[in-house]
Amino acid sequence: MGSGPGLIALAPNGQSAYVANFISGTVTPLNLATDTAGSPIAVGHQPSAIAYTPDGQTAYVANLGSNTVIPISTATGQPGPPIAVGNEPQALAITPDGKTLLAVNYQSGTVSLIAVPTDVVRTTTKVGKNPESVILTAHGKKAVVVNEGSGSISVINASTGATVGTVQVGGEPSPAALSPDQKVFAVVSLPSHQTTADANIVFYDEIGRPHHPGGSGEILSN
């Protein structure tokens, strides 16, 4: 294992995984059937996120300190050429059809949409300040980006990058959680300098319209 192991990403077949080693700039392949680790694979500086294509043939690694995304062949363990994205890519998501990879760039306040498998940046979309996470809704058609620095949520078209809408939630929103039917997502909004006891849970539908499971509002407070 490399230095500073943190994030782990499970392959679609559930039999293998990669561990991102933040300090050593590597990822370590794991064989979950035998509980063994392979040799670390050099990627970039400060790997921070991993996303697999749906067929499991490629794993993409976001490198926070290198401003790149690197594809790795899961069959050979060989990394491909780095893909230049925005500053400090922090989160990744790939559409269910395997055609588009989204890289969330924390310092740039943007999302890079990368065509798969050509690994070319198709377009870059401006979102809010310090975007920290992304999830896909509407069965991969929309991407929900949580902007930590601006206390907002950006909803974009996951294939074209077109902005669907922006919702101001205030405070410091957490990464979004998606319902099993992919029709509702929730965000915990924590007012600045407050404790978790002061957090609000905010619900939205798949395109960012307010939604409340009880039907009488959009915010649940502790």
N, C-alpha and C positions, 0 to 999 in steps of 0.2 A: 504494500500500500504506500502511496505517496504521502507527502507532508500536508497537514491541514485538511484531512478528508471531511467533507461536509455533505453536500447534496448527493442523493442517490436516485437514479432513474431506472425503473424496471422496464425491460424489453416487453413488447406486445405478447410474446409467447410465454412470459412469466418464468422462463428458465434461465435467464441471464440478466445482468444489470451492469451499469457503469456507475462508478463513484467519482465525483469531482474532487480533486485534491487542490484546494485553493492556493496553498503556499508553494507547492512544487510545480504548479502549472501542468498537471497531468490528469488523466483519468485512468482509473483502474477497472478492467473488466472482471466481473465476477461470474463464476459458473455456480448457479444456485442448486443444481442437481448434485454437485459434488462438494459444495461449500469451499471452493478454492478460488484464489485470486490469480489473475494473470499478470503479466508484466505491465507496469504503467506506460501509458501512451502519451507522449508529449503533445500538447495542444497549444495553448497560449498562456498569457499572464492572467492569473486569477480566474480560472474557470468557475462560472457562477450558475449555469443552467444547462440542462441537457433535454433534448426532445428527440424521440424516435419517429421515423416515418411509420405509417400504419403497417407496412409489410415487414418492419423490423430490420430492413437491410442496411439502413443508414441511421446513425445517431449524430445529431448536431449538437455542438458544444459552444456556448456563448462565453467569451473571454472578456471579463469586465475590464481588466487592465490593458488589453491589447486592442480593444474596439473592433473585435473580429468575431466571426462565427466559423467554426471548422467542422466539416463533415468527416465522419469516420465510417469506413466500411466495417460492418459488424462481422462479416465473414472472414476478413483478413486482419482486421485491427489497424489498417493503414489509414492515416489521416489524409484528407485532400487539401487542396490549396485554401488558404484563409479567405473568407469573404468579408470585405470591409463594410462595416455598418456605422451606426452613430456612436457617440461617446458613452461608454460604460453600459454595454448591453447586459441586462440583468435578468431577463425572463424570456422564455421561448414558448411558442405554441405552434402546432402544425395542423392544418385543416384535415378533416377525416378523409378527403379524397387524395391526400398526400401531395397536392400540387403547390401549396403555399406554406412557407415558414414565416412566422412573424417573430421579429426580434425587438424587444422593448428596450429602448436606449435611455437610461436614467438621467444622465446629464444633458443630453440633447433635447429631451422632451419630445421624442419622436418614436415611431414604430417603422422599422424597415420590413417590407414585404419581399421575400426572396422566392423566386421561382424554383421549384424542385422538379426534375433533378439537375437543371442547368446551373443552379447555384448563382444566379444573377439577381441582383437587387432590382426588382421590377419598379418599385416606387417607395417613397418615404413619406409618411403622414405625420403631421404635427399634431400632438395631443396636448396634455397639460404639463405642469411642472413636475419633474421627478417621477415619471411613471415607474412603478415598481413591480407590477404583475399584469398578467393577461390570462383570461379564460375565454373559451369559445362557447357561444350559445346558438340557439336556433339550428342545432345539428351542424355546427361549423360554419354557418353563413355570416354570423356576426362575431366580433371580438370585443370583449369588455376590458378596458384598460383602466386600472386604478392609479390615479395620480396623487402620490403622497404629498408633494409639495404644494399643490393648489387645492387640495381637499375636494377633488372632483373625480368623476368617472367619464371616460370617453368611450362611446360606442362607435365602432367603425365596421365597414364592410370587410370581411376577412379575406376576400379575393382581390378587391380593387383598391382598398385603403380609403375609400370615400367615407367621410364623416357622416354618421347617422344622427348623432346628437351628443350633447355634453350635459351632465347632471352635476350640480353643485351639492355636495353632501356635507361639507364643512369639516373642520378638525383634521385629524390624520387618519384617513381611511385605510383599512386593512385590505389584504388581498380578498377578492370576491370568492364566494362559494356558490356552486350551481346546484339547483334541484335535480333529482334523478330524471325528470322529464324534460330538462333543459329549457323550461319555460319561465323560470324565476331564478334570479340570483340575489344574494344578500351580501351586504357590506357592513362591517362594524366600523363606526365612525367614533373616534376617541378625541374629545376636545383637547386642545394643546395644554400640556402641563397638568393634565388631570389623570386620575386613576381609572382602572378598568371598570370600577363601579359607576363611573359617569358616562360609560359608552352607550351609544345608540346603535341599534340594529336596523338597517334600512333595506327595504325590499323593492326590487324593480322587476318588470317583465323583461323579455329577451331583447327588447330594443330600447330599454332605459326608461320606460314609463313607470311611475310609482305604482306599487302593488303591496297589498297587505293581506296575509292569509286570513285574517279575521274579517276583512271587508270594511274596516272602519278607519283607515288611515294608512300611513306609510312608514311610521317610525315607532319602534318599540324601545322604550328606555328602561334601564335597570332601576 
